[in-house]
Amino acid sequence: MASLSIAEIARLVREVRKEQGLTQVELAELVGCGPRFVVELEQGKATLQWGKVLHLLQGLGIELSFKSPGEESP
């Protein structure tokens, strides 16, 4: 499992949103956030609230997993 930077998460969100045929405004409405949040996430802003980021990822159907140091990947 590879680790992702905020820039890579931003690219992933943008790609999946476009694949699903959603505009930034439509995605914001779907997950219950403001369009500005989606724009800032897709721009790779590092100071976003992670709870909102995780909620948005879930809304797009993107699964994110975490592991502790030394833990083996499944």
mmCIF file of the N, C-alpha and C atoms, coordinates in Angstrom:
data_MODEL
# 
_entry.id   MODEL 
# 
loop_
_atom_site.group_PDB 
_atom_site.id 
_atom_site.type_symbol 
_atom_site.label_atom_id 
_atom_site.label_alt_id 
_atom_site.label_comp_id 
_atom_site.label_asym_id 
_atom_site.label_entity_id 
_atom_site.label_seq_id 
_atom_site.pdbx_PDB_ins_code 
_atom_site.Cartn_x 
_atom_site.Cartn_y 
_atom_site.Cartn_z 
_atom_site.occupancy 
_atom_site.B_iso_or_equiv 
_atom_site.pdbx_formal_charge 
_atom_site.auth_seq_id 
_atom_site.auth_comp_id 
_atom_site.auth_asym_id 
_atom_site.auth_atom_id 
_atom_site.pdbx_PDB_model_num 
ATOM 1   N N  . MET A 1 1  ? 0.846   -1.164 0.000   1.00 0.00 ? 1  MET A N  1 
ATOM 2   C CA . MET A 1 1  ? 0.000   0.000  0.000   1.00 0.00 ? 1  MET A CA 1 
ATOM 3   C C  . MET A 1 1  ? 0.896   1.234  0.000   1.00 0.00 ? 1  MET A C  1 
ATOM 4   N N  . ALA A 1 2  ? 0.616   2.148  -0.899  1.00 0.00 ? 2  ALA A N  1 
ATOM 5   C CA . ALA A 1 2  ? 1.414   3.363  -1.005  1.00 0.00 ? 2  ALA A CA 1 
ATOM 6   C C  . ALA A 1 2  ? 0.812   4.464  -0.141  1.00 0.00 ? 2  ALA A C  1 
ATOM 7   N N  . SER A 1 3  ? 1.668   5.346  0.335   1.00 0.00 ? 3  SER A N  1 
ATOM 8   C CA . SER A 1 3  ? 1.160   6.490  1.078   1.00 0.00 ? 3  SER A CA 1 
ATOM 9   C C  . SER A 1 3  ? 0.823   7.595  0.079   1.00 0.00 ? 3  SER A C  1 
ATOM 10  N N  . LEU A 1 4  ? -0.161  8.411  0.417   1.00 0.00 ? 4  LEU A N  1 
ATOM 11  C CA . LEU A 1 4  ? -0.617  9.476  -0.469  1.00 0.00 ? 4  LEU A CA 1 
ATOM 12  C C  . LEU A 1 4  ? -0.321  10.837 0.126   1.00 0.00 ? 4  LEU A C  1 
ATOM 13  N N  . SER A 1 5  ? 0.109   11.740 -0.710  1.00 0.00 ? 5  SER A N  1 
ATOM 14  C CA . SER A 1 5  ? 0.271   13.130 -0.288  1.00 0.00 ? 5  SER A CA 1 
ATOM 15  C C  . SER A 1 5  ? -1.054  13.851 -0.505  1.00 0.00 ? 5  SER A C  1 
ATOM 16  N N  . ILE A 1 6  ? -1.194  15.045 0.046   1.00 0.00 ? 6  ILE A N  1 
ATOM 17  C CA . ILE A 1 6  ? -2.411  15.820 -0.164  1.00 0.00 ? 6  ILE A CA 1 
ATOM 18  C C  . ILE A 1 6  ? -2.595  16.127 -1.643  1.00 0.00 ? 6  ILE A C  1 
ATOM 19  N N  . ALA A 1 7  ? -1.503  16.342 -2.374  1.00 0.00 ? 7  ALA A N  1 
ATOM 20  C CA . ALA A 1 7  ? -1.607  16.606 -3.816  1.00 0.00 ? 7  ALA A CA 1 
ATOM 21  C C  . ALA A 1 7  ? -2.164  15.383 -4.553  1.00 0.00 ? 7  ALA A C  1 
ATOM 22  N N  . GLU A 1 8  ? -1.756  14.199 -4.132  1.00 0.00 ? 8  GLU A N  1 
ATOM 23  C CA . GLU A 1 8  ? -2.255  12.971 -4.762  1.00 0.00 ? 8  GLU A CA 1 
ATOM 24  C C  . GLU A 1 8  ? -3.720  12.732 -4.415  1.00 0.00 ? 8  GLU A C  1 
ATOM 25  N N  . ILE A 1 9  ? -4.112  13.039 -3.185  1.00 0.00 ? 9  ILE A N  1 
ATOM 26  C CA . ILE A 1 9  ? -5.518  12.931 -2.794  1.00 0.00 ? 9  ILE A CA 1 
ATOM 27  C C  . ILE A 1 9  ? -6.338  13.922 -3.614  1.00 0.00 ? 9  ILE A C  1 
ATOM 28  N N  . ALA A 1 10 ? -5.821  15.131 -3.799  1.00 0.00 ? 10 ALA A N  1 
ATOM 29  C CA . ALA A 1 10 ? -6.507  16.152 -4.595  1.00 0.00 ? 10 ALA A CA 1 
ATOM 30  C C  . ALA A 1 10 ? -6.735  15.656 -6.018  1.00 0.00 ? 10 ALA A C  1 
ATOM 31  N N  . ARG A 1 11 ? -5.701  15.083 -6.632  1.00 0.00 ? 11 ARG A N  1 
ATOM 32  C CA . ARG A 1 11 ? -5.834  14.558 -7.998  1.00 0.00 ? 11 ARG A CA 1 
ATOM 33  C C  . ARG A 1 11 ? -6.841  13.417 -8.062  1.00 0.00 ? 11 ARG A C  1 
ATOM 34  N N  . LEU A 1 12 ? -6.809  12.539 -7.059  1.00 0.00 ? 12 LEU A N  1 
ATOM 35  C CA . LEU A 1 12 ? -7.733  11.413 -7.011  1.00 0.00 ? 12 LEU A CA 1 
ATOM 36  C C  . LEU A 1 12 ? -9.177  11.899 -6.919  1.00 0.00 ? 12 LEU A C  1 
ATOM 37  N N  . VAL A 1 13 ? -9.429  12.851 -6.035  1.00 0.00 ? 13 VAL A N  1 
ATOM 38  C CA . VAL A 1 13 ? -10.783 13.394 -5.872  1.00 0.00 ? 13 VAL A CA 1 
ATOM 39  C C  . VAL A 1 13 ? -11.261 14.002 -7.192  1.00 0.00 ? 13 VAL A C  1 
ATOM 40  N N  . ARG A 1 14 ? -10.417 14.808 -7.808  1.00 0.00 ? 14 ARG A N  1 
ATOM 41  C CA . ARG A 1 14 ? -10.793 15.459 -9.075  1.00 0.00 ? 14 ARG A CA 1 
ATOM 42  C C  . ARG A 1 14 ? -11.094 14.407 -10.153 1.00 0.00 ? 14 ARG A C  1 
ATOM 43  N N  . GLU A 1 15 ? -10.236 13.395 -10.274 1.00 0.00 ? 15 GLU A N  1 
ATOM 44  C CA . GLU A 1 15 ? -10.433 12.351 -11.286 1.00 0.00 ? 15 GLU A CA 1 
ATOM 45  C C  . GLU A 1 15 ? -11.727 11.575 -11.061 1.00 0.00 ? 15 GLU A C  1 
ATOM 46  N N  . VAL A 1 16 ? -11.965 11.161 -9.816  1.00 0.00 ? 16 VAL A N  1 
ATOM 47  C CA . VAL A 1 16 ? -13.167 10.374 -9.514  1.00 0.00 ? 16 VAL A CA 1 
ATOM 48  C C  . VAL A 1 16 ? -14.414 11.229 -9.698  1.00 0.00 ? 16 VAL A C  1 
ATOM 49  N N  . ARG A 1 17 ? -14.356 12.483 -9.277  1.00 0.00 ? 17 ARG A N  1 
ATOM 50  C CA . ARG A 1 17 ? -15.508 13.388 -9.452  1.00 0.00 ? 17 ARG A CA 1 
ATOM 51  C C  . ARG A 1 17 ? -15.859 13.495 -10.930 1.00 0.00 ? 17 ARG A C  1 
ATOM 52  N N  . LYS A 1 18 ? -14.847 13.715 -11.765 1.00 0.00 ? 18 LYS A N  1 
ATOM 53  C CA . LYS A 1 18 ? -15.086 13.850 -13.203 1.00 0.00 ? 18 LYS A CA 1 
ATOM 54  C C  . LYS A 1 18 ? -15.573 12.534 -13.815 1.00 0.00 ? 18 LYS A C  1 
ATOM 55  N N  . GLU A 1 19 ? -15.010 11.406 -13.376 1.00 0.00 ? 19 GLU A N  1 
ATOM 56  C CA . GLU A 1 19 ? -15.461 10.098 -13.863 1.00 0.00 ? 19 GLU A CA 1 
ATOM 57  C C  . GLU A 1 19 ? -16.939 9.880  -13.554 1.00 0.00 ? 19 GLU A C  1 
ATOM 58  N N  . GLN A 1 20 ? -17.388 10.417 -12.414 1.00 0.00 ? 20 GLN A N  1 
ATOM 59  C CA . GLN A 1 20 ? -18.780 10.270 -12.015 1.00 0.00 ? 20 GLN A CA 1 
ATOM 60  C C  . GLN A 1 20 ? -19.670 11.342 -12.633 1.00 0.00 ? 20 GLN A C  1 
ATOM 61  N N  . GLY A 1 21 ? -19.079 12.214 -13.433 1.00 0.00 ? 21 GLY A N  1 
ATOM 62  C CA . GLY A 1 21 ? -19.850 13.239 -14.136 1.00 0.00 ? 21 GLY A CA 1 
ATOM 63  C C  . GLY A 1 21 ? -20.383 14.340 -13.242 1.00 0.00 ? 21 GLY A C  1 
ATOM 64  N N  . LEU A 1 22 ? -19.689 14.591 -12.132 1.00 0.00 ? 22 LEU A N  1 
ATOM 65  C CA . LEU A 1 22 ? -20.131 15.608 -11.181 1.00 0.00 ? 22 LEU A CA 1 
ATOM 66  C C  . LEU A 1 22 ? -19.323 16.894 -11.334 1.00 0.00 ? 22 LEU A C  1 
ATOM 67  N N  . THR A 1 23 ? -19.995 18.022 -11.183 1.00 0.00 ? 23 THR A N  1 
ATOM 68  C CA . THR A 1 23 ? -19.286 19.287 -11.077 1.00 0.00 ? 23 THR A CA 1 
ATOM 69  C C  . THR A 1 23 ? -18.857 19.449 -9.625  1.00 0.00 ? 23 THR A C  1 
ATOM 70  N N  . GLN A 1 24 ? -18.019 20.421 -9.364  1.00 0.00 ? 24 GLN A N  1 
ATOM 71  C CA . GLN A 1 24 ? -17.619 20.689 -7.981  1.00 0.00 ? 24 GLN A CA 1 
ATOM 72  C C  . GLN A 1 24 ? -18.833 21.078 -7.141  1.00 0.00 ? 24 GLN A C  1 
ATOM 73  N N  . VAL A 1 25 ? -19.745 21.849 -7.708  1.00 0.00 ? 25 VAL A N  1 
ATOM 74  C CA . VAL A 1 25 ? -20.956 22.267 -6.987  1.00 0.00 ? 25 VAL A CA 1 
ATOM 75  C C  . VAL A 1 25 ? -21.837 21.060 -6.688  1.00 0.00 ? 25 VAL A C  1 
ATOM 76  N N  . GLU A 1 26 ? -21.995 20.170 -7.661  1.00 0.00 ? 26 GLU A N  1 
ATOM 77  C CA . GLU A 1 26 ? -22.817 18.974 -7.450  1.00 0.00 ? 26 GLU A CA 1 
ATOM 78  C C  . GLU A 1 26 ? -22.220 18.073 -6.375  1.00 0.00 ? 26 GLU A C  1 
ATOM 79  N N  . LEU A 1 27 ? -20.905 17.914 -6.384  1.00 0.00 ? 27 LEU A N  1 
ATOM 80  C CA . LEU A 1 27 ? -20.253 17.102 -5.355  1.00 0.00 ? 27 LEU A CA 1 
ATOM 81  C C  . LEU A 1 27 ? -20.460 17.732 -3.982  1.00 0.00 ? 27 LEU A C  1 
ATOM 82  N N  . ALA A 1 28 ? -20.299 19.026 -3.903  1.00 0.00 ? 28 ALA A N  1 
ATOM 83  C CA . ALA A 1 28 ? -20.506 19.724 -2.627  1.00 0.00 ? 28 ALA A CA 1 
ATOM 84  C C  . ALA A 1 28 ? -21.918 19.483 -2.107  1.00 0.00 ? 28 ALA A C  1 
ATOM 85  N N  . GLU A 1 29 ? -22.905 19.577 -2.983  1.00 0.00 ? 29 GLU A N  1 
ATOM 86  C CA . GLU A 1 29 ? -24.298 19.342 -2.584  1.00 0.00 ? 29 GLU A CA 1 
ATOM 87  C C  . GLU A 1 29 ? -24.503 17.895 -2.156  1.00 0.00 ? 29 GLU A C  1 
ATOM 88  N N  . LEU A 1 30 ? -23.885 16.968 -2.869  1.00 0.00 ? 30 LEU A N  1 
ATOM 89  C CA . LEU A 1 30 ? -24.011 15.541 -2.565  1.00 0.00 ? 30 LEU A CA 1 
ATOM 90  C C  . LEU A 1 30 ? -23.514 15.207 -1.161  1.00 0.00 ? 30 LEU A C  1 
ATOM 91  N N  . VAL A 1 31 ? -22.398 15.802 -0.767  1.00 0.00 ? 31 VAL A N  1 
ATOM 92  C CA . VAL A 1 31 ? -21.807 15.458 0.528   1.00 0.00 ? 31 VAL A CA 1 
ATOM 93  C C  . VAL A 1 31 ? -22.120 16.475 1.620   1.00 0.00 ? 31 VAL A C  1 
ATOM 94  N N  . GLY A 1 32 ? -22.808 17.557 1.268   1.00 0.00 ? 32 GLY A N  1 
ATOM 95  C CA . GLY A 1 32 ? -23.232 18.521 2.286   1.00 0.00 ? 32 GLY A CA 1 
ATOM 96  C C  . GLY A 1 32 ? -22.139 19.479 2.744   1.00 0.00 ? 32 GLY A C  1 
ATOM 97  N N  . CYS A 1 33 ? -21.317 19.904 1.805   1.00 0.00 ? 33 CYS A N  1 
ATOM 98  C CA . CYS A 1 33 ? -20.307 20.908 2.142   1.00 0.00 ? 33 CYS A CA 1 
ATOM 99  C C  . CYS A 1 33 ? -20.420 22.053 1.136   1.00 0.00 ? 33 CYS A C  1 
ATOM 100 N N  . GLY A 1 34 ? -19.634 23.074 1.321   1.00 0.00 ? 34 GLY A N  1 
ATOM 101 C CA . GLY A 1 34 ? -19.652 24.191 0.396   1.00 0.00 ? 34 GLY A CA 1 
ATOM 102 C C  . GLY A 1 34 ? -18.768 23.927 -0.812  1.00 0.00 ? 34 GLY A C  1 
ATOM 103 N N  . PRO A 1 35 ? -19.104 24.531 -1.954  1.00 0.00 ? 35 PRO A N  1 
ATOM 104 C CA . PRO A 1 35 ? -18.284 24.356 -3.146  1.00 0.00 ? 35 PRO A CA 1 
ATOM 105 C C  . PRO A 1 35 ? -16.838 24.800 -2.940  1.00 0.00 ? 35 PRO A C  1 
ATOM 106 N N  . ARG A 1 36 ? -16.638 25.804 -2.107  1.00 0.00 ? 36 ARG A N  1 
ATOM 107 C CA . ARG A 1 36 ? -15.277 26.285 -1.843  1.00 0.00 ? 36 ARG A CA 1 
ATOM 108 C C  . ARG A 1 36 ? -14.409 25.180 -1.243  1.00 0.00 ? 36 ARG A C  1 
ATOM 109 N N  . PHE A 1 37 ? -15.014 24.351 -0.377  1.00 0.00 ? 37 PHE A N  1 
ATOM 110 C CA . PHE A 1 37 ? -14.270 23.242 0.219   1.00 0.00 ? 37 PHE A CA 1 
ATOM 111 C C  . PHE A 1 37 ? -13.772 22.287 -0.855  1.00 0.00 ? 37 PHE A C  1 
ATOM 112 N N  . VAL A 1 38 ? -14.641 21.951 -1.812  1.00 0.00 ? 38 VAL A N  1 
ATOM 113 C CA . VAL A 1 38 ? -14.258 21.045 -2.894  1.00 0.00 ? 38 VAL A CA 1 
ATOM 114 C C  . VAL A 1 38 ? -13.125 21.663 -3.720  1.00 0.00 ? 38 VAL A C  1 
ATOM 115 N N  . VAL A 1 39 ? -13.259 22.946 -4.040  1.00 0.00 ? 39 VAL A N  1 
ATOM 116 C CA . VAL A 1 39 ? -12.223 23.642 -4.811  1.00 0.00 ? 39 VAL A CA 1 
ATOM 117 C C  . VAL A 1 39 ? -10.891 23.592 -4.071  1.00 0.00 ? 39 VAL A C  1 
ATOM 118 N N  . GLU A 1 40 ? -10.914 23.925 -2.780  1.00 0.00 ? 40 GLU A N  1 
ATOM 119 C CA . GLU A 1 40 ? -9.675  23.942 -1.996  1.00 0.00 ? 40 GLU A CA 1 
ATOM 120 C C  . GLU A 1 40 ? -9.069  22.549 -1.871  1.00 0.00 ? 40 GLU A C  1 
ATOM 121 N N  . LEU A 1 41 ? -9.907  21.535 -1.723  1.00 0.00 ? 41 LEU A N  1 
ATOM 122 C CA . LEU A 1 41 ? -9.392  20.163 -1.651  1.00 0.00 ? 41 LEU A CA 1 
ATOM 123 C C  . LEU A 1 41 ? -8.726  19.781 -2.969  1.00 0.00 ? 41 LEU A C  1 
ATOM 124 N N  . GLU A 1 42 ? -9.385  20.094 -4.076  1.00 0.00 ? 42 GLU A N  1 
ATOM 125 C CA . GLU A 1 42 ? -8.823  19.744 -5.377  1.00 0.00 ? 42 GLU A CA 1 
ATOM 126 C C  . GLU A 1 42 ? -7.569  20.559 -5.697  1.00 0.00 ? 42 GLU A C  1 
ATOM 127 N N  . GLN A 1 43 ? -7.375  21.666 -5.023  1.00 0.00 ? 43 GLN A N  1 
ATOM 128 C CA . GLN A 1 43 ? -6.164  22.460 -5.188  1.00 0.00 ? 43 GLN A CA 1 
ATOM 129 C C  . GLN A 1 43 ? -5.049  21.983 -4.258  1.00 0.00 ? 43 GLN A C  1 
ATOM 130 N N  . GLY A 1 44 ? -5.370  21.022 -3.385  1.00 0.00 ? 44 GLY A N  1 
ATOM 131 C CA . GLY A 1 44 ? -4.367  20.457 -2.495  1.00 0.00 ? 44 GLY A CA 1 
ATOM 132 C C  . GLY A 1 44 ? -4.092  21.268 -1.243  1.00 0.00 ? 44 GLY A C  1 
ATOM 133 N N  . LYS A 1 45 ? -5.061  22.068 -0.815  1.00 0.00 ? 45 LYS A N  1 
ATOM 134 C CA . LYS A 1 45 ? -4.868  22.860 0.392   1.00 0.00 ? 45 LYS A CA 1 
ATOM 135 C C  . LYS A 1 45 ? -4.646  21.923 1.582   1.00 0.00 ? 45 LYS A C  1 
ATOM 136 N N  . ALA A 1 46 ? -3.555  22.111 2.278   1.00 0.00 ? 46 ALA A N  1 
ATOM 137 C CA . ALA A 1 46 ? -3.145  21.183 3.340   1.00 0.00 ? 46 ALA A CA 1 
ATOM 138 C C  . ALA A 1 46 ? -3.819  21.441 4.679   1.00 0.00 ? 46 ALA A C  1 
ATOM 139 N N  . THR A 1 47 ? -4.525  22.554 4.825   1.00 0.00 ? 47 THR A N  1 
ATOM 140 C CA . THR A 1 47 ? -5.083  22.895 6.135   1.00 0.00 ? 47 THR A CA 1 
ATOM 141 C C  . THR A 1 47 ? -6.581  22.609 6.240   1.00 0.00 ? 47 THR A C  1 
ATOM 142 N N  . LEU A 1 48 ? -7.105  21.768 5.381   1.00 0.00 ? 48 LEU A N  1 
ATOM 143 C CA . LEU A 1 48 ? -8.530  21.430 5.430   1.00 0.00 ? 48 LEU A CA 1 
ATOM 144 C C  . LEU A 1 48 ? -8.831  20.524 6.616   1.00 0.00 ? 48 LEU A C  1 
ATOM 145 N N  . GLN A 1 49 ? -10.078 20.551 7.056   1.00 0.00 ? 49 GLN A N  1 
ATOM 146 C CA . GLN A 1 49 ? -10.497 19.695 8.163   1.00 0.00 ? 49 GLN A CA 1 
ATOM 147 C C  . GLN A 1 49 ? -10.586 18.249 7.653   1.00 0.00 ? 49 GLN A C  1 
ATOM 148 N N  . TRP A 1 50 ? -9.834  17.363 8.288   1.00 0.00 ? 50 TRP A N  1 
ATOM 149 C CA . TRP A 1 50 ? -9.768  15.982 7.822   1.00 0.00 ? 50 TRP A CA 1 
ATOM 150 C C  . TRP A 1 50 ? -11.084 15.253 7.934   1.00 0.00 ? 50 TRP A C  1 
ATOM 151 N N  . GLY A 1 51 ? -11.918 15.616 8.900   1.00 0.00 ? 51 GLY A N  1 
ATOM 152 C CA . GLY A 1 51 ? -13.233 14.981 9.003   1.00 0.00 ? 51 GLY A CA 1 
ATOM 153 C C  . GLY A 1 51 ? -14.058 15.234 7.754   1.00 0.00 ? 51 GLY A C  1 
ATOM 154 N N  . LYS A 1 52 ? -14.000 16.454 7.257   1.00 0.00 ? 52 LYS A N  1 
ATOM 155 C CA . LYS A 1 52 ? -14.725 16.793 6.030   1.00 0.00 ? 52 LYS A CA 1 
ATOM 156 C C  . LYS A 1 52 ? -14.113 16.095 4.820   1.00 0.00 ? 52 LYS A C  1 
ATOM 157 N N  . VAL A 1 53 ? -12.791 16.019 4.784   1.00 0.00 ? 53 VAL A N  1 
ATOM 158 C CA . VAL A 1 53 ? -12.119 15.332 3.672   1.00 0.00 ? 53 VAL A CA 1 
ATOM 159 C C  . VAL A 1 53 ? -12.550 13.863 3.647   1.00 0.00 ? 53 VAL A C  1 
ATOM 160 N N  . LEU A 1 54 ? -12.535 13.210 4.793   1.00 0.00 ? 54 LEU A N  1 
ATOM 161 C CA . LEU A 1 54 ? -12.930 11.805 4.864   1.00 0.00 ? 54 LEU A CA 1 
ATOM 162 C C  . LEU A 1 54 ? -14.386 11.615 4.453   1.00 0.00 ? 54 LEU A C  1 
ATOM 163 N N  . HIS A 1 55 ? -15.248 12.523 4.872   1.00 0.00 ? 55 HIS A N  1 
ATOM 164 C CA . HIS A 1 55 ? -16.665 12.460 4.505   1.00 0.00 ? 55 HIS A CA 1 
ATOM 165 C C  . HIS A 1 55 ? -16.834 12.591 2.987   1.00 0.00 ? 55 HIS A C  1 
ATOM 166 N N  . LEU A 1 56 ? -16.094 13.515 2.385   1.00 0.00 ? 56 LEU A N  1 
ATOM 167 C CA . LEU A 1 56 ? -16.167 13.709 0.946   1.00 0.00 ? 56 LEU A CA 1 
ATOM 168 C C  . LEU A 1 56 ? -15.654 12.474 0.210   1.00 0.00 ? 56 LEU A C  1 
ATOM 169 N N  . LEU A 1 57 ? -14.547 11.894 0.679   1.00 0.00 ? 57 LEU A N  1 
ATOM 170 C CA . LEU A 1 57 ? -14.021 10.679 0.053   1.00 0.00 ? 57 LEU A CA 1 
ATOM 171 C C  . LEU A 1 57 ? -15.064 9.569  0.099   1.00 0.00 ? 57 LEU A C  1 
ATOM 172 N N  . GLN A 1 58 ? -15.715 9.433  1.232   1.00 0.00 ? 58 GLN A N  1 
ATOM 173 C CA . GLN A 1 58 ? -16.751 8.420  1.390   1.00 0.00 ? 58 GLN A CA 1 
ATOM 174 C C  . GLN A 1 58 ? -17.897 8.681  0.417   1.00 0.00 ? 58 GLN A C  1 
ATOM 175 N N  . GLY A 1 59 ? -18.280 9.935  0.250   1.00 0.00 ? 59 GLY A N  1 
ATOM 176 C CA . GLY A 1 59 ? -19.345 10.298 -0.671  1.00 0.00 ? 59 GLY A CA 1 
ATOM 177 C C  . GLY A 1 59 ? -19.026 9.933  -2.109  1.00 0.00 ? 59 GLY A C  1 
ATOM 178 N N  . LEU A 1 60 ? -17.753 9.954  -2.473  1.00 0.00 ? 60 LEU A N  1 
ATOM 179 C CA . LEU A 1 60 ? -17.324 9.562  -3.810  1.00 0.00 ? 60 LEU A CA 1 
ATOM 180 C C  . LEU A 1 60 ? -17.105 8.055  -3.937  1.00 0.00 ? 60 LEU A C  1 
ATOM 181 N N  . GLY A 1 61 ? -17.184 7.340  -2.812  1.00 0.00 ? 61 GLY A N  1 
ATOM 182 C CA . GLY A 1 61 ? -16.952 5.900  -2.839  1.00 0.00 ? 61 GLY A CA 1 
ATOM 183 C C  . GLY A 1 61 ? -15.482 5.529  -2.787  1.00 0.00 ? 61 GLY A C  1 
ATOM 184 N N  . ILE A 1 62 ? -14.645 6.473  -2.351  1.00 0.00 ? 62 ILE A N  1 
ATOM 185 C CA . ILE A 1 62 ? -13.206 6.222  -2.233  1.00 0.00 ? 62 ILE A CA 1 
ATOM 186 C C  . ILE A 1 62 ? -12.924 5.682  -0.849  1.00 0.00 ? 62 ILE A C  1 
ATOM 187 N N  . GLU A 1 63 ? -12.293 4.533  -0.782  1.00 0.00 ? 63 GLU A N  1 
ATOM 188 C CA . GLU A 1 63 ? -11.934 3.941  0.498   1.00 0.00 ? 63 GLU A CA 1 
ATOM 189 C C  . GLU A 1 63 ? -10.512 4.339  0.853   1.00 0.00 ? 63 GLU A C  1 
ATOM 190 N N  . LEU A 1 64 ? -10.320 4.721  2.080   1.00 0.00 ? 64 LEU A N  1 
ATOM 191 C CA . LEU A 1 64 ? -9.012  5.118  2.579   1.00 0.00 ? 64 LEU A CA 1 
ATOM 192 C C  . LEU A 1 64 ? -8.720  4.265  3.797   1.00 0.00 ? 64 LEU A C  1 
ATOM 193 N N  . SER A 1 65 ? -7.544  3.693  3.845   1.00 0.00 ? 65 SER A N  1 
ATOM 194 C CA . SER A 1 65 ? -7.205  2.886  5.011   1.00 0.00 ? 65 SER A CA 1 
ATOM 195 C C  . SER A 1 65 ? -5.912  3.407  5.624   1.00 0.00 ? 65 SER A C  1 
ATOM 196 N N  . PHE A 1 66 ? -5.783  3.172  6.900   1.00 0.00 ? 66 PHE A N  1 
ATOM 197 C CA . PHE A 1 66 ? -4.617  3.611  7.652   1.00 0.00 ? 66 PHE A CA 1 
ATOM 198 C C  . PHE A 1 66 ? -3.974  2.398  8.296   1.00 0.00 ? 66 PHE A C  1 
ATOM 199 N N  . LYS A 1 67 ? -2.686  2.492  8.511   1.00 0.00 ? 67 LYS A N  1 
ATOM 200 C CA . LYS A 1 67 ? -2.002  1.436  9.259   1.00 0.00 ? 67 LYS A CA 1 
ATOM 201 C C  . LYS A 1 67 ? -0.972  2.084  10.159  1.00 0.00 ? 67 LYS A C  1 
ATOM 202 N N  . SER A 1 68 ? -0.701  1.440  11.270  1.00 0.00 ? 68 SER A N  1 
ATOM 203 C CA . SER A 1 68 ? 0.305   1.976  12.179  1.00 0.00 ? 68 SER A CA 1 
ATOM 204 C C  . SER A 1 68 ? 1.697   1.554  11.719  1.00 0.00 ? 68 SER A C  1 
ATOM 205 N N  . PRO A 1 69 ? 2.698   2.293  12.158  1.00 0.00 ? 69 PRO A N  1 
ATOM 206 C CA . PRO A 1 69 ? 4.073   1.947  11.778  1.00 0.00 ? 69 PRO A CA 1 
ATOM 207 C C  . PRO A 1 69 ? 4.374   0.495  12.161  1.00 0.00 ? 69 PRO A C  1 
ATOM 208 N N  . GLY A 1 70 ? 4.970   -0.217 11.269  1.00 0.00 ? 70 GLY A N  1 
ATOM 209 C CA . GLY A 1 70 ? 5.328   -1.615 11.532  1.00 0.00 ? 70 GLY A CA 1 
ATOM 210 C C  . GLY A 1 70 ? 4.232   -2.609 11.242  1.00 0.00 ? 70 GLY A C  1 
ATOM 211 N N  . GLU A 1 71 ? 3.012   -2.123 11.056  1.00 0.00 ? 71 GLU A N  1 
ATOM 212 C CA . GLU A 1 71 ? 1.884   -3.004 10.758  1.00 0.00 ? 71 GLU A CA 1 
ATOM 213 C C  . GLU A 1 71 ? 1.970   -3.443 9.294   1.00 0.00 ? 71 GLU A C  1 
ATOM 214 N N  . GLU A 1 72 ? 1.766   -4.730 9.063   1.00 0.00 ? 72 GLU A N  1 
ATOM 215 C CA . GLU A 1 72 ? 1.830   -5.239 7.700   1.00 0.00 ? 72 GLU A CA 1 
ATOM 216 C C  . GLU A 1 72 ? 0.526   -4.966 6.983   1.00 0.00 ? 72 GLU A C  1 
ATOM 217 N N  . SER A 1 73 ? 0.613   -4.710 5.684   1.00 0.00 ? 73 SER A N  1 
ATOM 218 C CA . SER A 1 73 ? -0.572  -4.522 4.859   1.00 0.00 ? 73 SER A CA 1 
ATOM 219 C C  . SER A 1 73 ? -1.227  -5.862 4.621   1.00 0.00 ? 73 SER A C  1 
ATOM 220 N N  . PRO A 1 74 ? -2.562  -5.879 4.532   1.00 0.00 ? 74 PRO A N  1 
ATOM 221 C CA . PRO A 1 74 ? -3.264  -7.153 4.284   1.00 0.00 ? 74 PRO A CA 1 
ATOM 222 C C  . PRO A 1 74 ? -2.970  -7.717 2.922   1.00 0.00 ? 74 PRO A C  1 
# 
